[in-house]
Amino acid sequence: MEERSQISRLPEARPRGNQWPWREARIWLLDMAIAVGLAVFIVVFVYEPINVEGTSMAPGISNQERLFINKFVYHFEPIRRGDVVVFWYPLDPSKSFIKRVVGLPGETVEIRRGHVLINGREIREPYVLPRYMDDNSYPPVKVPKDEYYVLGDHRDDSNDSRVFGPVPRRYIYGKAVFAYWPIDRFGSIDQTAGSAK
């Protein structure tokens, strides 16, 4: 005996009148809304494009360079020496500054004839070119808890912790991670940490 199974074919769904274009438009609009929502989330909570004004971070970051900053990273990892951070200027929080973290909470930072000492030991700073050094000396500063000592890489042209003191953690809102303009500067931002000599 031979068993036969029968497969009945369902009729193909056919659009009724003008229903098909509206369905496609709704799907397209939903996709666009999701994409826009995701983009807004990324820009508001994760990455933000910024325009650098000034030369205090030269030669690594130049005037009018465009960067992306990561605003979310410090929820998962600590601020480290060498990080290039963006923060609200302590003397006028309506302005933002970009500088490199040199001193961490609890450390003592001293500058002797332009050379940075952390807890009495000089650190190497390969990102500071000799022609950008500031040969001045500054007295030791004990960095308070939840504050950071920041300096520009172009030391003789930077308004930084030597002027306004350590920056409170709550003022730091991002880490510079990627340059995208001008195109010849395209790439990751150097997060080199100063090391002991």
N, C-alpha and C positions, 0 to 999 in steps of 0.2 A: 504494500500500500504506500502510496506516495502522498506525502503531505505537502500541501501548497499553502504558502502564506500569501495573503494579499496585502498589498500596501495601497492604501488609498491616498491619493494626492490631494493636498489641500489647495484650494484655489489661491492663486497669487494675490497678494494685497495690492490693490490698485488705488491710487489717489482718487478721491471724490472731488471733482470740480477743482477749485483752487486751494484745497487743503494742503497739498504736498509742499508748495513754496513756503507757506507759513510755518509748517513744521521745521523745515530746514532753517528758516530765519530764527526761530526760537532756539534751536540747538546752537546755531552760530552765535547768537546773543549771549546765551549761557556760557559758552566757551570764552567769549570776550570778557564777560563779567568776572569769571574765575581768573583769567589772565591779569586783568586790571587789579583785582583784589590782591592777588599774589604779588604783583609789582609794588603796590602801595605798601603791603606788609614788609617786603624786603627793604624798601627805601626808608620807611619809618622806623623799623625795628632792627634791621641788620646792616645794610650797606647804605652809605650816603655819599654822593659825589660832592667834592668841595673844590674850591679854587684857592690856591695859595697866593697870598699877597705879601710880597717882601722877600728879602734875601737871607733871612736869619738861619735858614737850613741849608744854604748853599755849601758845597756843590751838589750834594745828594738830591735836594729838592730845590727847584728854582722858582723865581718869581713867575706868576701866572700859570704855573703847572696845575693840571687837573688830576685829582686823586680820588680814590674810593677809600673811605674809612669804614672800619668794621665797628659798629656800635654795640654789638652783642657779645663780642669775644671775652670781655672782662667779667661776664656773668659766669664763665666757665673756667677761666684761668687767671692767675694773678698778673698784675702789672710787673714787668721785669725791667731790669737795667738794660738800656739799649732800645727799648720800645720807643717808636716815634708816635707820640700821642697828640690828640686834639682836645683842647679844654677851654672852658670859659675863663677869660682873663680875670684874675682875682680882683684887680682894681676897677674893672668895668665889665661885669658879666654879660653885657650886651655884645661884647666882642669875643671872638674865638682866636686862639693861638695854636701853633703847632711847634712842638719842641721834642727833644730826646730826653728820656728819663736817665738820670745819672745817679741820683741818690735815692735809696729806698728808706721806708720808715725805720727809725731806730739807728740809722747810720749817721756818722759825722762826715760832712763834706767840707773840704778846705781847698782853696785854689791858691797855689804859689807860683807866681810869675807865669800864669796861664796854664799850669799843669794841675789837673784835678787829683786830689787825694781822697780816698774813701777809707775812713778809720785809720788814717795815717799812712796808707799805702797808695802810691801813685798808680793810676790805671792807664792802660794804653787806649788811645782813642784814634783808630785809623781813619775814621770819618772826618776828623778835623785836619784840614790841610795847614801846613806851617804858615802860609800867608794869611790865613783866617784866624790865627791865634790871637788872643788878648793877653798881653804880657803882665797884666795887673795881678795883684794878689788880693784875696778876700779872706776874712777871718773864718775859722771853723763854725759851721752851723750844724746843730743836732737836728736831724729831720724828725718832726713829731710823728706820732702814730697816725696812720691813715693819711699821710701827706707824702709828696714826692718832690725831689729836687730836680728841676728840668733846666736844660741848657740848649741853646741853638748851636748848630754845628759851625756856623759862621760867627765865632765868638766875639770878634771886634765889631759886630753889627747886629747884636741880638739883645732884645729886652726879655730877660728871663729871670730865674730864681735869684740871680745875683742882685737884681733890682727889687723884685716883689716877693721874694722868699719862696718857700716850698708851696706846692699847689695841693689843696685838699683833694682827696680821692673823689668826693662828690662832684667836683668841677670837671673831672676827666670823663669825657663822654665817647671817646673813640680811639682806635688805633689805625694809623695810616698803613694801608696794606698794598695798594696797587696804584701805579701811575698810568693814566691812559691818554694824556695829551700834554705836550706835543708828542707826536707819534714816535720821535726818536728817543723819548724818555719812557716809552711803553715798557712796563714790567713791574716786578715786586719792589717794594720799598726796603732798603737795607735796614735791618733791625739788629745790626752788630752791637753787641754789648762790649763796653770797655772791660778790659781784663787787666789783672795785676801785672806790673812790670817785673 
